[in-house]
Amino acid sequence: MASTVRPELADGKASVTEHPDFDESMDWKERQELALELEAVQAHRIAKLNAVASVYQVADSILSGSPVEVRAGDFSKLDGVIPNAPAWNDGNTVFLNANILKDLSPEGVISINGVNYHELAHLLFSPRAGSKLVKDVVVNNLLQPFNILEDNRIESLLIAKYPSVAPSLTKSALDYLLQDVAGDPEAESIAFVLVRGRRYLPIELRQFFADKFIAEHSLELANRFASVIDEYRFLAFPTDFDRALELVTEFADLLKQLGIKLPDGHSQQGQDSQQGQDSQQGQDSQQGQDSQQGQGQQQGSQEQLGNCDSRKPMSKGRAESGKKQEQIAERGKKSDGQAEQLEQQSGKPEQGEQQGGETSAPAEQGDSNPESNGSTSDVSNLIQDYIDELMKQDNVKQEYKSTAESIRNSTAHFGSLPKARYADYSVKPEYLSVAHQFGREIEQLMLDNDPAWLTENPTGKLNIGRAMRMDINDVGTVFDRWDTGNEAFDIEAVIILDNSGSMSTEITEASQAMWAIKRALEEIDSSVSVMTFNHDSKSLYDSNERVSPQSYRAVRADGYTNPKEALLEAENIFVSSRRKTKLMFIISDGGWDNAKNNEAIIRRINSIEGTTTNAVFMINDWWLKRMSPVEVKQLVTEAKHDCQAFSMVTKPQELVQVARNLVKALGRK
């Protein structure tokens, strides 16, 4: 099945029409070229975000005390995913949406840090789907108010446990307020509901939204909201489950008084049904979703209520124990920041009058400090001022510096492809031998380039012994020079296995060829990922998974032939890898749908420094002997697909030639 240009391209969900070089007069081919360029930008951004994700994975696992996986990519194809969510998690895995988290500048990284910390807070403190509280919330259609209150609680507890996360949470919250609240009178009027419990935000900013709420609604309603939010923030679960349900119910009634229509039973059941289709049940929605996404919102009166108001309950993992949550809550109460003053004519607190837990840098007297009837530009300027001041803080600069250093030192890669289904089968003895020989070929090339002393040179370190014995004519040979060798043999490899229907007669041999190559490269400490492709692409082995010494993963051959997503994933891995040599092996029987566009991706991969691409052409010897030389030549031309090295394989032993051809290709670089 031929591929089509995806509408969700490099710049979030931008279409090819938003490319700066786009012109309405362009024909289909020219538009395809622009689309491929945008895809390249997307692949590079996902690669960079994956490097960030690998750092978070280590940090989150340490902070949570249990294994946490963090992945970045375009997850829009996963069932149940809301495309506009910046991040979500299922209780074990945090998913970072590369279509939303695009800014990797220092400001952007600090904001993404805050997004990750928010997800970590859910992992640590949010009750799971099987808990009594969540079951009661779902049955009573209270998921949206529960999620809003829960966001305030989990961030309060996280800052109480790890105060150093406050700057990053502040940055991500300020970005949200600047982009999705400031400038929208309705959103500004109810933002108080979102910021009341986020005491780490600047008190002046929170006071502005409190005044705005009181002016738009009433002091009495503001006090009722504040009472519910303030009490809920430091509940400890499961001890306080019953009280939590009471507060959530009261909070839902208060939201209705603002004209916010909560999801009814029918729409909520629809969400639960969608949730059951995929394991990624813990998901954030971005600033509320419109009615097209089935979130039961009322046009005109349904307000945007933050990042998590449509989050589905997490089903995996386990939250901190009730005793630990109680201890953390008590610590938080003692160091909590100052709350907004709720008065009819609210006086403003003095600048800098913040208590423990505050992280803002107050603006100078006379700077933007909007009154309740202040202009949109005033509050926007105030938020931007706080962002600017935040980024000047030494601790924030140090956080970015340490994150950037960790990214540079990271070698982990986490892709966005779903896992392939497979069965384990024993490897034939001949492939065991081939794997050994394949590894020896590559290993010999490495040994030839090992660091060593090069003797008898005209410059370098003086060899005293040789100098004492030298003849006058040998003056140019008395120095030794240390050759650091070729550091290029720190290998990042990707194997792409064709499992389309046309491979049905070759899939067993091709799968074992894949095993042999991966096994050989693993023996020389290479990082090796394996993907399969037919009309879809899947992950068969992650880079941190080693093959079994005696068995391989067999996949079914069916479907059409389009390696596009696998190639994009390979590009993602190579762009983000710090290893000097990148090797891609494509094991296929040659024919692809939409070959020209896929070959354009291969040419991009060829241009990545240190990369060598290898086409491993699997063909039955019986068929090969019945083809004319002209037919064979044409077949080889088509099967190479612009790879830099090409090998035809009809039997296991010929895989060794793949290694030799690779060595030749590396030698030419």
N, C-alpha and C positions, 0 to 999 in steps of 0.2 A: 504494500500500500504506500503510495507516494506521500511524502510528508508535505505539510503546508506551513507557511510562515505563522509562527505563534503570535497572537496579538499581545501577549504579555512579554514584552521585550526588555531591553536593558534598563531603561529608566523607570523602575517600578512596573506599572502596567501600561507604559507608553506604547503606542503603536508606531509603525514605521513612518506614518505621516508626520510624526513629531521629530523625526530626524532633521537636524539643521540643514542638510543638503536635499531634503525631499522637495520634489516639484510635482504638481498634479499631472504634468505632461509625461512623466516617466512611464515607461512600459513595465510589464511584469518582471522581466529579467533585472532591470535596474532597481526595482523595488526589492527584489530578492537580495541583491547585493547589499543594499542598505540594511535590510533585516539581519543579514549575517554579521554585518559590522556591529549592529546593536547587540546581537547575541554574544559577540566577542567581549564587549564591554561588560555585559552581564556575567559572563564566565569569570572575568578577572575580578569583579567585585565579590562574587560568591567565594572565590578563592581567598581573597583577603579576609572576608568575614569568617570563613572557616578557620583561618589562622587565629582570629580572635576567639572563636568558639573553643578551640583546643585549649586556650589558656583558661577560659571559664570552666571547662570540664574539670581541670585539675583543681582549681580554686573551689568550685562548688562541691566537689567530692570531699575535700578537706573540711570545708565549713559545715557541711551537712552530716559528716561522719558516715556516709554511705555512698556507693558508686552512683554517679550522676553522669549521663551522657548529654553533651551539648552539640547540636548540629545546626548548620546554617545552609540555606539554599532556597530555591523556589519550590515550596511544598504545596502549591496550588492544586496539584493533581491528586493529592491525598483526599480520601473521602472525608467529608465533614469539616474541612478546613475553611475558615473564613479568610479570604484572600487579603483583606486589609489589616489583619492582626499583625502587630510588630513581633510578637512572640507568644508562645503558649507552651504548655507541657502536659504530659500525661501522668505525672507522678514519678517518673524515672528519667525521662528525656525532655530536655528543653530544646524547643525548635525556634531558631532565629530566622525571621523572614527577610531574605535578602532583597525582596521587592520593596520593603518599607525602610529597612535599616541600611541606608545607602551612604551616609556621611561617615567617612573614616578619618576625618580630620581630628585634631585633638579634642575639639568640642564634641564632635560626633561620637568618638570613642568613649568619652566620659558619660554621654547620654546612653549609649548602648550598655555601658557598665550598669547604669541604673536600671535599665530594662531587665538585664540578667539578674540583678539583685532582687528585683520584684518577683521574678519567677522562683528564685531561690527561697524567698519568703513563703511563697505558696507551698513549695516542697516541704519546708520545715514546719509550717504551722496550720495549713488549711486541712480541714477534715476531708476524708476521702468519701467516694460515692457510697460505700457500704455503711457509713456511720449513721447513727440514729438521727443526728441533726440534719444531714444532707437529705436523707430519705424524707423527713418531715418537710423540709424546704421544697423538695420537688413535688411531693404530693399536694402541697398547698399553693403551688405556683408562685413561689417566693424567691426564685433563683436570682432574679435581677437585684432586688433590694439586699439579699444576702451577699451577693458578690460585691456590691458597693461598700457595705459595712466591713466585709472581710478584707478588702483592700486597705482600709484604714487600720485595721487590727494587725494584719501581718507585717505591714511596714513599721508600725509602732514597736512590735516585738523584735523585728530584725534589728532596728536601730538600738534598742535596749541591749540586745545581745552583742551586736557588732557596731558600735558607734561610728566607726570609720567609713561605713557605707553611706552615711548621710549626704556627703557632697554629690555622689553619683545619682542618688535618688532625687536630690534637689534639682540637678541638671535635667534629668528626664522629665520630671514633673513641670519644670518651668518651660521646657520645650513644648509640652502638650498644651499648657495654658496659653502660650504665645501663638501656637499654630491653630488651635482648635477652639479656643474660648474667646480670647481677646478679639474684639471686632464683631462678635455675635451677641447682640443685646440679650437675647433669651438665654444663651449659654452663660454669659456673665452673671445674669441674675440668679442662677442656681448653682454656680460654681462653688458657692459656700458649702454646699452639701458634700462636695468632693474634697475640699481643702481643710475643712474643720479639723479632721483627725490627723492631718499631715503637719504636725507641729515643727517639723524640720524646715518647712518653708518660711520665708521671711514674714515676720509678724505684720509689717506694713501692708504686704500684699494680701495676706489673709484677712486683714481688717477691711481692706477695700471691698473684697467680695462679701464680707459680712454686712457692711453698710449697704452695699448694692442690694443684697437679698432683703434686708429689712425695709428698704425704701420701696422695693417692688412688691413685697408680700406683707410681712408683718413681724413685729418684734416677738409676738407670742409664738408664731410658727418657727422663727429662728431659734428661740429658746428650747422648743420641743425637739427640733432636729439636733441641737447641740447636746441636749440631755441624753438622747439615744446614742449618738455617735461617741460621746465621751465615755459612757459606761461600757459600750461594746468594745472599745479599743483595747482594753486590757482584760478581757475575758480569757479564761484558760480552759482549753478543751482536753478531754471530754467532760471535765467537772461542771462546766457552766453551760452545757448543751440546752437545758430547759430554759434558762434565762435568755440565752441567745435567741431561741425561737420566739420568745415573747417580744424581744427587742426588734427582731426582723419583721415580725407581724406589724408592730407599731410603726416601724420605719416605712413599710409598704403603704400603710394608711396615710402617712404624711406625704409620701411621693404623689399619691393620688390627689391630694389637696393642691399640689402644684400643677395639676392637669396632666400628669404623666400616666399614660395607660400602660399598665403592666401586662406581660404576656398572659393570655387566657389559657385555659386547660388544653384546648386544641393545639395551639401553636407550641405550647411547652412539650406536649407529647411528640410533636413533629421534631423538636430538637432532640428529645431523648432517642427517637428512632434513628435519627441521623447519627447520633453519638454512638449507637450500638453497631454501626456499620464499620467503624474503624477504631483501632486501639488508641489513636490520638484523641482521647476524650477531654483532656484538659487544655482548653484553648481560650485565649483572650480575644475579644472583639475590639476593634479599633474605634474608640470614641462613639460607641453605639452603632448599630447597623440599621439601614433603611428597610422599609417594608418589603423590598424585593428579595431580601435575604431571609424572609420568614421569621423575623425576630419579634413579631407581634407588636410593632410600633405603630403609633397613631400619627399620621401625617399632620403636620402643623402644630401638634401639641407634644409629641414625643421628643424629649430633649436628649442631647448627647450626654451621657453620664459616665464617661471615663473609659479606660482601656479594657476593663474586665467585666462590664456589666452583663455580658452574654457568655461568660466563661462556663463551660460544662464541668461538672464535678470530675475530679481526678480519681482514677480507679486503681492506680498503682502506687507503690511506695507506702511509707508510713510517716505520719507527723511526729513531732516531738511529744514525749509523754506529758500527761497532765501535770505531773509534779514539776517538770522542767519549765513548762509554760507558766506555771504559777510563780516560779522563782524569777523568770525573765520579766513577767508582768510587774512584779513588785519592784524590780530594779528600774523598769521603765517609768513607773509612777514617781519614783524619787528624782529622776533626772528629766522629767518631762518639760517641754517648752511651754511658753506662755500662750494661753488661749486668747482668742479675739474677745474684745469687749462688746457685749450685746446690750446696747442701750438705744433708745429712740433717737437721741442725738448723740451718737457715739463719739466720745473724745478719742483723739489719736494718742497712742502710747509714745513716750519719748523715743527718739531714734536710739537704736542700740539696746533697748530695754528688753532683751531676750534672755531667757534662762537657759539652763543646761539642755543640750540636745539641739539648740538652734545652730544653723550653719551659714546663715546669710551674712552678707556684708552690707549694712544699711547704707542707703544713699545719703549724700550730703544734704544738710538742711537747705531747703529751697529747691531741691531737685524734684523730679516727678513724684508726686505723692497725691494721687487723684482722690478727690472727694467722691461721695456716693453718686454724684451726678457728673463725674468727670468724663472726659471724652475718651473714645476708644484709643486714640493715639497716646493719651496719657498713660493708660494701663499697659499698653504695648511697650512704650518707652521704659516704664518702670520695670517690667519683666526683663527687657533686654539689658537694662542697667545691672540688674542682679546677675544675669548670665555673665556679663562682662566682668563684674567684680569676682564672681565665683571662679572664673577661669584664671584669675590672677593669684589666687591663693596658693601658697607653697605646697600644701598637702594635695591639692588637685593637680598641680604640675607634676608632683612626684608620682601620683597615681597613674597619670598618662605615661610618664617615663617608664615606670616599672611594667605597665601593660605592654608598651611598645617593645621593651627589651624581652619580655616573655614571648611575644609573638615572633620576634627574630630568632629566638632559641628553640622554638617549637618545631617538631617534625611530624606532628599528628595531623591527619586529614580526615574529615568526616563528610561523607557525600550525602546527596539528597535523593539518591535512587532507592526505591523499595527493594527489599530482600527477595532474592530468587528462591523458588522452591526447587529442591534437589533431593536426590537419594544417593547414599554412599555405596560405592562398588569397589571391589579390589582392583588394584593396578596390576596390569600384566607385567610379568618379569622383564620383558624387553624394555618397557618404559622406565623401570627402576634403573636399568643400565644406562639408558639414554640420559636420564636426569643427571647421573654422575658424570657422564662424558660432557654434557652440555656445561655443567658447572666448571669442569676442568678447563675448558676452552676459555671461558670468561676469566677464571682464576689466573690462568697463565698470563693473560693480558695485564691483569692487576700486578702480578709479580714482576713483570717486565718493567713496570712503572713504579715499583716500590722505592722509597727514599734510600739513598746510598751515597757513599763517598765516591766521587769520580777522581781518579788518581791521574798524576802526571799532566797537570794543567799549567798554562803559563801564568795564571793568577789564582788567588785563593789563599788557603792556609798553608804556610810553609811546612813541608815535611822535612824535619831536621835530619833524620837518618839518610834520606835520599840526597839531601843537600851535601852531607859530609862525604858521600861516595860519588857525587856526580862528576861527569866529565864536562869540560868547558862548553862542549857542543850541546849539552843537555840542560842548559840553564832554563829552557822553557818548560821543563817537566818536573820542577821541584815543588810545585804547589798542588794541594788537593782541594777539591771544591765539593761542598755538600749539596747534593741534588735532592730537593724536597720531594721529587717524584711528581706524579700526576695525581692530584687530589680528585680527579674527575670520577674515580671509581667508588664513590659513595652514591649508591644507585637508588633511584625512585622509579619503579616500574609499574606499568598498567598493562594487563592482558585483557583484550576484548574478544569474547568468544561468540561466534555466530551460532545461534540456535534456531534459525528460521526453518521453515518446512523443507527447503531445498537441501538442508544439511542432514536430513534423516538418515542417509546411508553412511555419513561421515561423523556423526555426532559423538559416537563412542570413542573413535580414534582422536577426534579433535579435543574432547574433554580430557583424555589422558595426555595429549600433547600439552594442553594448558597446565595440567598437574606437573608434568616434567619440567617445564620452563619455570614455573613458580617455585617448585622444590629446589631446582638448581640455584636460582637467584637467592632464595632464603638462606642457602648454605653459605653464601658469601655476605650475609647480613644486609641484604637489600630489603627495601620496603616494597611489597608487591600487592597491588589491588587487582581484583578480577571482576569483570562485568560481562553480562550476557546481553545479546540483543536479538530480537526478531522485529515485530512492529513496536514493541516496548523495550526499554532497557532496564535491567535489574542488577543489583549487586550480589555477586556470588561469594566473594571473599573480601572483607575489609583489609586494609593494609596491616592491621594488627593481628589478623588471623593467619596462622600457619597451616599449611596442608598437613593432613595425616601422612605419616611415613609409608603407609601401605594402601591407602584408599583415596579415591577422588570423588568429587561431587559431580554427579551426573544430572543433566537437565534434559528436559523434553524438547525435541525439535518440532516446531510448528509455527504457523503464522508467516507474516511477510518479513521483509528485510530492510530495516532502516536503523543504522547505528548512531543516528544523530545525537540522542541524549547521552549515550555512552561516550561518544567522542567529546561532547561538551563537558562531561564529568572528568574525563582524562585531562582536558585542557585546564579545568579547575584545579586538579591535583598538581599538575606540573607548574602552574603559575605560582601556587602557594608553597611549593616544596623548596627547602633550602639545600637539598642534595644536589651535587654537582652534575650528575648524569641522570637524564630522564630517558627511559626506554618504553616505547609502546609497541606491543605485539598485537596484531589483529589476525585472529585465526578464523578463516572464512573460506567459502568455496567461490568467492569472487563477485558474484552478481549482487548489486544493491539497488534499491529504489532510490530515486533522487540522488544519484551518485555525484553529480556535479556540486551540489550544495554540501554534501558530506565531505567531498574532497577539498572544498574550500576550508572546512574546519581543520582537516589534516594539514593543509599548507600553513594555517595559523600555528598549529602545534609544532610544525617543523621549524618555525621561526623563533620558538622559545629557546633561549640559550641552553645549550647542553643536551638538547633533545634529539633522539634518533628514533624514527618510526620504522617498524618492520611489518611487512605483509607476509603472513604465513598462509600460503595457498594450499588448501587440502583438496586433493583430487584422487579419485579411485584409479589405480594403475590400469585396470581393465579398460576404462574409458579413455585414458590418455593414449594408450597404444593404438586406439582406433581413430585417432584424430590426425589430420594432416599437419605438416609443419606450419602451414599458414594459419590453420585454425588454432594451433597451440600458441603461436606468436600473438594472435589477436586476443586469445584468452588471457595470456600473461599480461598484456598491456592493460586490459580492463581490470584484472585482479590486483594490480599493483596499487591502484588508488592513490597515486602520488606519494606513497611511502618511500623513504630513503633507501631501504633495503628490501629485497624480495627473495623469498625461498619457496620452492614448490616441494610439497611433501606428499609422497604416496605410501610411505611405510615408516615405522618408528625411527629407524636408524638415520633417516634423512633429517631428523630434527637437529642432529649434531651440525649439519651444514647451516642451519639457521644461526647457530652460535658463531660459526666461522664467518658467515656473511656479515653478521653484526660486528664482529671484531674488525673486519675490513672497513666497514662503514665508520666505525669509531676511529680507526687509524687514519682515515682521510680528513678527520676534523682537526 
